[in-house]
């Protein structure tokens, strides 16, 4: 069982970052292993992923709170997998993205590395830079 948290800063406004993240169709662009994702209802998401070398097709849920600039999600798997993401402003034009994950899966280093890679990919897409802190 594990809880994980990682943060990165992005050179985009919080509104731009949150709008990008809240669009389910963008998930495969930055989430490693996720091949397809599409909305099937207000908070329902269909996904096709490669999880630890196995193809997984299923459903997940994602709740977006525009006012709080937060996302909450989970998957219908026995791993207890769920997470939260928060976008906060840094000054006028930059954002901080903080992600927390919870899973019953025991491979902490791999989960941590995947989370770090996901945020590095997100940063690269949104501001064209690496994972170093802004400011």
N, C-alpha and C positions, 0 to 999 in steps of 0.2 A: 504494500500500500504506500502511496506517496502523494505529496502535495508539492507542486513546483511553481516557481514564479520567475518571470524574466521581464525585463523592461528595455525598451529602446526609444531613442528620440528620433523624430522625423521632421524634416524641413518643409512642412505643409501645415496649413491651419487645421485646428481640431475638427472643424466642420467637414473639410475635404477628406481628412483621414477617416472619420467615422462614416461618412457617406460611402466611401470605397469599401470599407470593411463590412458594412451592413448589407451590401449587395452580395447575396449568396453566390451569384455566378462568378465572382472574383476569387472564391476560395481556392480553386485548383491552381491559380496563378502563383500563390505564395505558400500554400500548405503542401509540404512534401508528402508524396504518396497518394494524394487525392487526385483522381483522374477526372471526375465529373461531379458537379453539385448543382442542383436546381431546386427551386421552391415548388412545393406541391400543396401548399396551404399557407395560412397566415404565419405559422411558426414551424411548419413541417418542411423538412429538407430531404430529398433523395440524394444518395451519394454512391459513387463507385470509387473504391479505393484499393490500394495495394498495401495491406497491413502485414508486416513481417513476412513478406514473400507470398502471401495468400491474397487472392482477389476477394474483396468484400463488397457486396451490394446490399444496401439497406436504407434505413431511415434514421434520421436524427432530428433534433429540434434546435431552433435558434430563436431567441427572443432579443429583439433590438429595442433599446430605450433611447430614443433620440435626445430627449431632454437631459438625461444623465450621461449621454455618450457612452453607453455600456452595452455589451453583448453578453448573453449567457447561452450556453449550448450544452448539449449532451448527446450521447449515442445510445441506441437501444441494443446494448451489448452487456454481457455479464461482467465487464471490467469496471463498472462503476464510473466510467469516464464522463467527466463534465468539466466545464471551465467557465471563466469569466474574463472579459477584456474591458479595460477602461481607457478612454482617450481623454487626456487633460491638456490644457493649454500651457505653453511655456512662452511667456511674452506674447507678442501680437501674432507672430507668424509660424511658430513651431509647436510641435505636439510631443507628448510622451505617451507611449502605448505600453500598458502593463497587462500581462496575461498571467492568470493563475490556472493551473490544471490540477485535477484530482483523478487518480486512477488506482485501481487495485493491482495493477500490473507491477511487478517487482523490479524491472530493469531500469533503475533510476538513471544511470549515465546515458543510456540510449534515449530515454524520454527527455532528459535535460538537453541533450544535443539536438534532438528534433525540434524542441521548442526554440532553442537559440537559432537554429537554421531557419525556421519559419519566420521569426522576427527579422533576421538578417535579410531574407528574401523580400519581406514586406518593405523594409527600409530601402533596399536597392530599387524596388519598383516605384516607390513613392517619391524618393528624393535623389535617387541615383548614386548613393554613397554606400559605404561599408557600415560596420556596426559601432564605430566609435561614437562617443557622446557628442552631441551638438552643444556649442557654447563654450 
